Amino acid sequence: MAIGERIRFFRNLRGMTQKWLGQAVGFPQKTADIRMAQYESGSRTPKEDLVNALAGVLEVSPLALRIPDIDSELGFIHTLFAIEDLHGVRVEKNENEVHIVFDGNKPNVDRSVFQMLAAWAEQAEKYRSGEISKEQYDEWRYTYPEKDTTQHWAKVPSQELSDALVEAFKDKLK
């Protein structure tokens, strides 16, 4: 989720208008809503001081607004928070494990994401059980979805190939 989408998400969560938020961070009343619309649409990117001001007014960490750096621990956790917001997941703790749960029966869960995660879980289980090697598992992950055989990600054949197959088998279709 881009920074503008995060701004809009938190603004709506707090029940604020673009004009009110813009004025709260110091934009003139006449242009406050226009400026906020530009940031939310992505046509402008806020500088660091504005991100901090927006975060203060929205009562969130600046990390919650920025595009997270998944290579840092804080960026990683804020990425997971955004996934919770976007895809309706929940986090659960069971003894010494923490699980991120994508419940396919929940109406706010993105079905395609759920299916992709189910395919990933299937491949991970194959790797853990020794059915496939680490190299095969990594190849599946790093080429996804091209080499995924668990879902309907098939490529449609060209019209020429389709026509040739129809021609070759037309007498068998009768």
Disulfide bonds with the S-S distance in Angstrom:
none
